[in-house]
């Protein structure tokens, strides 16, 4: 299977055939975390945790599918 890049979000869309909804972009997580550290406000922690949970689930799904989807790569 050919993909334009190997970013997790690309693999998730192309191989797992799903799109994330209500997710914080990974590039914004460091700033959101630093705001939490600086202010103690935990409003964004749930979205960060959700993002990381979905990352882990997607990684596990890709690993489980590896032999069948990537054997010819």
C-alpha positions, 0 to 999 in steps of 0.5 A, spaced: 500 500 500 502 506 498 501 512 502 504 519 501 507 520 508 508 515 514 504 520 519 500 516 524 494 521 522 495 519 514 496 511 516 490 512 520 485 515 515 488 510 509 489 503 513 484 504 519 479 508 514 477 513 520 478 520 521 478 523 528 473 528 531 474 532 537 481 531 537 487 536 539 492 536 533 499 533 536 502 539 534 498 543 539 499 538 545 506 541 548 503 548 548 496 546 552 501 542 556 505 547 558 499 552 559 497 546 564 503 546 568 504 554 568 496 555 570 494 549 573 488 549 569 486 542 567 481 544 562 485 541 556 488 535 559 482 531 557 483 532 550 490 531 551 489 524 554 484 522 549 489 524 543 494 519 546 489 514 547 487 514 540 494 514 538 495 508 542 489 504 539 491 506 532 498 504 533 496 497 536 491 496 530 496 498 525 501 493 528 496 487 528 494 489 521 502 489 519 503 482 516 497 483 511 497 490 509 504 491 509 507 484 506 508 487 499 511 494 501 
